[in-house]
Amino acid sequence: MKADPARRESFDIAGCKLSAVVGGNRNHPAVLLLHGFPSSSRTFRNIIPRLAETCFVIAPDLPGSGESDLIPDATFARFADLVEGLLQELGIAKVHLYLHDFGAPVALELAMRDPRRVLGLIIQNANAHRSGMGPQWRGTIDYWNAPTKENERAATAHLTFEGVRAEYVGGVPEDIASRISADSWIEDWRTMSRPGHLELQRALVKDYGNYVARFDDIARYLRDHQPPALMLWGRHDSYFDCAEILSWLQDLPRMEAHVLDGPHMLLETHAEYCAERIADFVRRHG
């Protein structure tokens, strides 16, 4: 069967409009691409065409991102409910999960609810261990421990145009940063500055503390189930320390790991390389 070209579709999941890019042959192994802060399915624009040749690709805009609706009282568990509904709508029982940034809590929630659904994990600058949280996290941890207005302001100070830009180029060597188009953070900020969107992001910063509190449970899931795993990691990450790489390897000792000379938003600079590694991984574990 010929693969369907990637296209944007809209799904009504429990009263929430979820927008997603889908493409490829539905008889091929499914890959669920979950983006992080501050982007959308646009994160995957440069790898979807390649993956759709051999995979069935699903790249949703999480609520409040891209073209998907806002939801009240946003949490990562609620995001997982909606993405789970999307998989059911598409008839997907087993899937490879792409973890990146804020997409990691959603993906791991799905994995831990039903480990049988997981064909493999693709880990790209996604934190699931305390070792990855260096001194730059102190203000956020203080907020989780004492959720005062002052601490909230410190923990959410990145919710600005400059903060969004820093997700792409903050702490990145100049020669690498020069390869990243400003169009990306301009588009992200355009979405984030709409009414209600910053409030949703503040709610997610708070809820990330609940995700961190589950790190021990996540480690047990990884050690007990040992899902096939591929790591693609940009070493110039201002948010997750490189110690996180070793923690993943300790939990998943058979994981294939590629540590690249790239940023937190690795697909902005290494899309072709990553797409080939993902396609090969899915071929071997599909």
N, C-alpha and C positions, 0 to 999 in steps of 0.2 A: 504494500500500500504506500502511496506517495504521502509524504509529510505535508500537513497543512501549514501554510505560512503563518508566522507569528502575527497575532492580531489582538486588539484590545477589546475585552468584553466586560459587560456589567452584570453583576449577580446580586439578587436580593437575598441576603442571608439574615434571617431573624430580624427583618425590618431595617437592616443596614445595607446601603448600596456599597458593595465592594467592587472596585475596578481592578482588573487583572489583565496582564498580557499572557496569552496562552498560544502555544504553537507546537508543531511536531505531530508525529504519528501516535495516536492514543494507544496503540499496541506496543509501543516502546516503553522502557522504564521511565517512570515519572520523576521529575526533579522539581522540588518546591523551593523557589528562590525567595528568601525573606530578607528584606533590606533593613538597614538600621537608621539611626538618627544621622542627619536631618533629611534624608532623601526619600525615595520612592522606588517603584519598579524601574525607574530611569537608571538606577544604579547598574542594572544588568543589560542595558541597551546594546553593549558591545560584545556580549557573550551569547545572547539569546539566539541570534541567527545560526551560530555554529552548533550550539547544543540542540537546536530544533532539528538538525539533520539526523540525529540518532536517539533523541530523548523526547518525551512529552514534557514540555516546559510550562510551569505555572509560576508567574511572578506577580503576586498581588501588591497593590498599594495598601499598606496597613491603614486602619482607620485614622483619619486626620492627615493623611499623606496623599500626595498625587491627586487622583480624581475620586478617592473614596470618601464616604461621609465621615463627619465627626461622630463620636459617640459620647454620651455622658458617662461620668465616673469611669474613665478609661483605666484599665489594668492590662498587664500582659496576659493574664489568664483569660480575660474577656476577648482579647485579640485571638488567643488560641481557640476559643469557642467558635469565633467567626471563621477562622481559617479552616478549622475542622469541618464546619458546615460547607465551606467552599469545596473541600476535597470530596465530601459526600455528594455534593451537587454534580461534580465532575465524574463521579464513579471511581475515585482513586482509593484503593485499599492499602497499597504499599507505595512508599515514596522515599527518594533520597532528599534529605533536609540540608539546605544551605544555611549556615549560621553566620550572621555578621552583626556585630554591635547589638542594637536593640532587637534585632531579629532572633538572637540567641535565646532569650527567655521564652519566646513564643515557640521556637522549634523544640527546645528541650521539654517544655510542657507537653507538647504533642507526643514526643518520644516516650516520656515517662507515663503518660496516660495509657499508651498501648505500644509497648516495645515491638510487637509483631509487625507494626506498620512500617518500621524503619528498615529500608534497604541499605542505607549508609548515611554518614554525616560528612558534610563538606564544611570545614571550619576555616573561616576567613576573618581574622582579627575579631574574635568573639571571646568574651571573657566568661569563665565559669569557675574561677578559683580566686581565692584571696591573694595569691601570689601576684596576680596581674594588676592589683590595685595599689599603685605606689603613692608617694606623698601628694600627688596631684588630686587624690581622692579625699584628702582630709576634710575639706569643707563639706563635701557631700555626706561623708560618714557622720560628721557632727550633726548635720541636719536630720539624718535618720535617727540618731540617738536623742536629739532634742529638737523637735520640729517647730522651732520658734520662727517668727517672721524674719528676724535678722539672719538666722541660719538658712532659711529658704532663699533669701536674696543671694547669699553667697553660693548656694548649691545650684542656682539657676541663672547665674550671671552670664553663662555662655549662650543664653537664648537671645542673641542679638545677631545683626548681620555679620559683625566681625567674628562672633563665636561660630557661626555657621561656616564662614570662610576658613576658620582655623581647623575645622574638621577635615578639610581637604589639604591644606598646605602648612598648618601649624607644625613647627619643628621639623619640617621636611627639607632636605638639602635643596639648594636653589636649582640645580640642574634637573632634579626630579620634579620639583614644584612647577617649573616652567612648562612642563608637558601637560599640565592640568588646566582645562579651560575654565575661565571664570563663569561661563554659562551655567555650570553645575550649581555653584552656591548661590548664584543670582536666582535661578529657578526655585531652589529649595526655600530661600528666604521669601520669595513671592508667595509661595504656598503658606509658609509658617506665619506670615504677617496677616493672614486673613482673620476675621473675627472668630474667636474661640480656639484657634489653633495653638497659641502660646499656652493657654490654660491646660489644654490636653498634654502638652509637653511637660508642663510642671507636674501634672499628675503622674506621668510616667517616671520622672526623676524620683518622685516619692516612692512609687511602687517598685522601682529597681531595688530598693532596700529589702523588699520582701523576696525578690529573686536571690539576692546575695545571701539571705538567711537560709536558703535552700541549697547552698553549695555542697554541704555534706551529703544531702540526699542525691544530688546530681552525681557526685563522685561515686556513690554506691551504685547508681544506675549504670554508669559507664564501666565500672569494674566488673559488675555482675553480668552485663549483657554483651560487652565488647563488640559494639556495632562496627562494621568496616568504616574506616575513616580516612579522609584526605585533608591535610592541612595546607592552606595557602596563606602565608603570613607576610605582611609588609612590616619590615623591621623598624621603620621610622614612624612608630605609632606613639603619639603623645598621650594616649589615653590608657592603653594596656601595656604594662611592662613586659619585656621579653621573657621574664621568669614564667609568664603564663604558658609559653611554649613548652617548657620542661614539664609543667604540671599536667598539661594535656598528654604528653608522651608517657608520663608515669601512669596515668589512668588507662591509656590506650596504647600499650607497648608495641602493637603491630601497625600503628598508624603510619601512613606515608606522609612525610612532611617536607614542604618546600618553603624555605625562609628566603624571601626575596628583597631586593634593594628597592623597596617601594613604600608607599604611605599607608595610613589607616584605610583610605579609600583605594585599595589596591587595584580594582578593576579600571580605575581611571588611567593607569600607567601600564598595566600588565594584562590587559584583557585577553589578548591572543594566547599568551602562554597559559593563563589560567583556564581558558575555555578548552584547550587541548588536554590539559591534565584532568579536568572534570569529565570530559567525554570519554577518556580512556578509563578513568575510575568507574564510571557508570557501566561501561562495556564489560568490565571485569567482575562487577558486583551486581549487575542488574538482574 
